[in-house]
């Protein structure tokens, strides 16, 4: 079962029950320090083990969690090891940059007005978590998505700086002189992600997984092109 690490301040414990219930209703497992760490266990080692065993990372943002060194350590680990699989939930108004500068670029679930607005946003994000985990693609025609604007906001949650680099290069018709798109495994995976999410589409006749092209360079526009959703998203990152 897909597992989500919950990063929060203990001072907010009583306020996150609805968030935990929403995740449970989505048939996803949570890793929570109070329930998963025994008193005799070494705290830092168990936290690291919990992070490593979790597929996703959910950050509960409040003024109190922004001051927590444990939360900041957990977030630093997630940005390094779960980039693109981070779900920020703003429970109370605070500045995302106080957690990490990169949090300013990640779309968050807005729970500040209560569960009546926050819960539907989190449910949509969790549905995407389940879809991405199951087959690596996103449901572009999912009935639960109310508008293209909402879809774009959710997609921006999962787009890492590496994905953004490819989109910018494609939009600006440029490519790095030392970048081998077909021969670099990470680049191929990132481009396949973008195609699976409906942001890019492949040029007919080109297979992104081909390895026999190692050492051969390609202009991005020879490989993929932006979809209408991609054209909308590029306005937010270029």
C-alpha positions in Angstrom: 0.0 0.0 0.0 1.2 3.5 -0.9 2.6 5.2 2.2 2.7 9.0 3.0 5.0 10.4 5.6 3.3 13.1 7.7 5.6 16.0 8.7 4.1 18.2 11.3 4.7 20.0 14.6 3.6 18.1 17.7 1.9 21.4 18.8 -0.5 20.9 15.8 -1.3 17.3 16.5 -5.0 17.9 17.5 -5.5 20.0 14.4 -4.5 17.4 11.8 -7.1 14.7 12.5 -9.2 15.7 9.5 -6.2 15.5 7.2 -5.3 12.1 8.5 -8.9 10.9 8.1 -9.0 12.2 4.5 -5.9 10.2 3.7 -7.3 7.1 5.3 -10.5 7.5 3.3 -8.4 7.4 0.2 -7.0 4.0 1.2 -3.5 5.3 1.6 -1.3 4.5 4.5 0.2 7.3 6.7 3.5 7.2 8.6 3.1 9.3 11.8 5.8 9.6 14.4 3.5 9.2 17.4 2.0 5.9 16.3 5.1 4.4 14.6 7.9 5.2 17.0 8.2 3.3 20.3 9.7 5.0 23.3 12.7 2.7 23.4 13.6 3.3 19.7 16.2 5.8 18.7 14.2 8.8 17.5 16.3 10.0 14.6 17.0 6.5 13.2 13.3 5.7 13.2 12.4 9.0 11.5 14.9 8.3 8.8 13.5 4.8 8.4 10.0 6.1 8.2 11.0 8.6 5.5 12.8 6.0 3.5 9.9 3.6 3.6 7.3 6.2 2.6 6.5 6.8 -1.0 5.3 10.4 -0.6 5.9 13.2 1.9 3.1 15.5 3.2 4.1 18.7 4.9 1.6 20.4 7.3 2.5 24.1 7.1 1.8 26.3 10.2 3.8 29.0 12.0 4.7 26.3 14.5 5.9 23.7 12.1 7.9 26.4 10.3 9.9 26.8 13.5 10.5 23.0 14.0 14.0 21.9 13.3 12.7 18.3 12.9 10.2 19.4 10.2 13.0 21.3 8.4 15.3 18.2 8.5 12.5 16.0 7.2 11.7 18.5 4.4 15.3 18.7 3.4 15.4 14.9 3.1 12.2 14.9 1.1 13.4 17.6 -1.3 16.5 15.5 -2.0 14.9 12.0 -2.1 11.2 12.6 -2.9 11.4 15.5 -5.3 8.1 15.6 -7.2 6.3 13.6 -4.5 5.7 16.3 -1.9 2.3 17.5 -0.9 2.2 20.7 1.2 -0.9 21.4 3.1 -1.3 24.9 4.5 -3.2 24.5 7.7 -2.6 28.1 8.9 -1.4 31.1 7.1 2.4 31.2 6.9 5.2 31.9 4.4 6.2 28.7 2.5 9.7 30.2 2.1 10.3 29.9 5.9 10.4 26.1 5.4 12.6 26.2 2.3 12.9 28.6 -0.7 11.9 25.8 -3.1 8.5 25.6 -1.3 7.5 28.8 -3.0 7.4 26.9 -6.3 5.2 24.1 -5.2 1.4 24.4 -5.2 -0.1 23.7 -1.8 -3.4 22.5 -0.6 -5.1 25.4 1.1 -6.8 24.3 4.3 -6.7 27.7 6.0 -10.5 28.2 5.6 -11.3 24.8 7.0 -12.1 21.3 5.7 -14.9 22.5 3.4 -12.4 23.9 1.0 -9.2 22.1 2.0 -10.6 18.5 1.9 -11.7 18.5 -1.8 -8.3 19.9 -2.8 -6.5 17.2 -0.7 -8.8 14.5 -2.1 -7.9 15.5 -5.7 -4.2 15.5 -4.8 -4.5 12.1 -3.2 -6.3 10.7 -6.3 -3.3 11.8 -8.4 -1.0 10.1 -5.9 -2.8 6.9 -6.4 -2.8 7.2 -10.2 0.9 8.2 -10.4 1.8 5.4 -8.1 -0.1 2.8 -10.0 1.0 3.4 -13.6 3.0 6.7 -13.7 0.3 8.6 -15.6 -2.3 11.2 -14.7 -6.1 11.1 -15.5 -6.5 14.1 -17.7 -10.3 13.5 -18.0 -10.9 12.7 -14.3 -14.4 13.8 -13.4 -13.2 14.9 -10.0 -11.1 17.7 -11.6 -13.4 20.7 -11.9 -11.4 22.8 -14.4 -8.3 23.0 -16.4 -7.0 25.6 -13.9 -7.3 23.1 -11.0 -5.6 20.5 -13.1 -2.7 22.8 -13.9 -2.4 23.7 -10.2 -2.2 20.0 -9.3 0.3 19.2 -12.0 2.5 22.0 -10.9 2.7 20.2 -7.5 4.5 17.3 -9.1 6.8 19.1 -11.6 10.3 19.2 -10.3 13.0 21.7 -11.3 14.4 19.0 -13.7 11.0 18.7 -15.4 10.8 22.5 -15.6 14.2 22.7 -17.3 13.0 20.5 -20.2 9.8 22.5 -20.6 11.7 25.8 -20.7 14.2 24.4 -23.2 11.4 23.1 -25.4 9.4 26.3 -25.2 12.5 28.5 -26.0 13.8 26.0 -28.7 17.1 25.6 -27.0 19.1 22.7 -25.6 22.2 22.3 -23.4 25.3 21.5 -25.3 26.2 18.8 -22.9 22.8 17.3 -22.6 22.2 13.9 -24.4 18.4 13.5 -24.1 18.2 10.0 -25.7 21.3 8.7 -24.0 20.7 10.1 -20.5 18.6 7.7 -18.4 17.4 10.4 -16.0 16.4 12.8 -18.9 14.5 10.0 -20.6 12.6 9.2 -17.4 11.8 12.9 -16.9 10.5 13.2 -20.4 8.4 10.1 -20.0 7.0 11.5 -16.8 5.9 14.7 -18.7 4.4 12.7 -21.5 2.5 10.5 -19.0 1.1 13.5 -17.2 -0.2 14.9 -20.5 2.2 17.9 -20.5 4.2 16.7 -23.5 3.5 14.3 -26.3 6.0 12.2 -28.2 6.9 12.8 -31.9 5.7 9.8 -33.9 8.5 7.3 -34.6 10.7 8.4 -31.6 10.9 6.1 -28.6 12.2 7.8 -25.4 13.4 4.5 -24.0 15.8 3.6 -26.9 19.3 3.1 -25.6 21.0 2.5 -28.9 21.1 6.2 -29.4 23.6 6.7 -26.6 26.1 9.4 -27.5 23.7 11.0 -30.1 22.3 14.4 -29.4 18.8 15.6 -30.2 17.0 19.0 -30.2 14.1 18.6 -27.9 11.6 19.5 -30.6 12.8 16.4 -32.5 11.6 14.2 -29.6 8.5 15.8 -28.0 6.1 18.7 -28.2 3.9 20.6 -25.8 0.3 19.7 -25.4 -2.4 22.3 -24.8 -2.1 21.6 -21.1 1.7 22.0 -21.4 1.3 25.3 -23.2 -0.8 26.5 -20.2 1.7 25.2 -17.7 4.7 26.8 -19.4 3.2 30.3 -18.7 3.7 29.6 -15.0 7.4 28.6 -15.2 9.0 30.4 -18.1 
